[in-house]
Each structure stands twice: as structure tokens, then as C-alpha cells.
Amino acid sequence: MRHGPRPRRALIVAGAAALLGGAADPGGTVSLKITGLRSAKGQVMICLTREADHFPDCSGSTSARSAIVPATQAEVTFAHLPEGQYAISVLHDENANGRADKTLGLIPREGFGFSRDAPVRMGPPKFEAAAFAVDGHDVAQSVRMRYLM
């Protein structure tokens, strides 16, 4: 009777099962809650990026995540995010025209908000002011909407 190969085979199978079954979901998850929407009209446009050059609007970024949801939906989840520093910007596009409407070309007529409630001074905040870490774990962020008009 031969007993040599069986224990070795069992060890290989057990090792493979541990690797496959115990493998964690790669990346982290950001759960976003939007507060302070003044109406349920239109849509909410969200940009999540780890590139300072593409904050706050995500335009031209190949790695940014964006979402457009109805204004009645105040929560969004972004999953499978590589580790790094991220920032979120949110626009309440009340007339659903896909852009930020402004008065006199400067003053936003629609609501906006940023992660970490980053302060707004004569324009959007810098990436660093809104940045937070994603380190492979679940992260909860809340963005409070602001309206100037």
C-alpha cells in the first residue's frame, strides 16, 4: 500500500482552497452619503478621483470614477478602489443639463459639495483639502451640499 502521494495531494488541495476561498476582495470601498439637497429635482453628478489634476470635475481622467444618480438617491457606493488618496466632488444638477450652471460666469446657481467638507474660497478647494485615504477597507464619506443662490 502506498501512502506517500495522498498527504501531499491533500496539502496542495488545502493550500489552494485557502488561497481561493480566503482571498479578500481587492481594493477598498467608499460609501458616500449626500446631505442637504434642497430639492428632489434633477440629478446628482459625482466625481471620485485620486488625481489632483482632475479634481473637481474628473474631465480627462482615465482612472476617476463618476456617477450620475437621481436627486432622490442620496447614497452611492464605489467598490474595488486601489489604495491611495481620493477626493470627491458633487454637483446637484437641478435642471439635468449635464453641467454646472453659473451666474455671470462665476457664481454657481446649483448646489455643490466636497469630501471632508473642504472649504470653498474663490473657487473649488484644492485636492489636498478634500483628500482622504482608501487603504483596502471600507470608508464612509458624507458630502454636505452648499447653495450660493
Buried (B, 14 or more C-beta within 10 A) or exposed (E): EEEEEEEEEEEEEEEEEEEEEEEEEEBBBBBBEBEBBEEEBBBBBBBBBBBEEBBBBBEEBEEBBBBEBEBEEBEBEBEEBEBBBBBBBBBBBBEEEEEBBEEEEEEBEBBBBBBBBBEBEEEBBBBEBBBEEBEBEEBEBBBBBBBEE
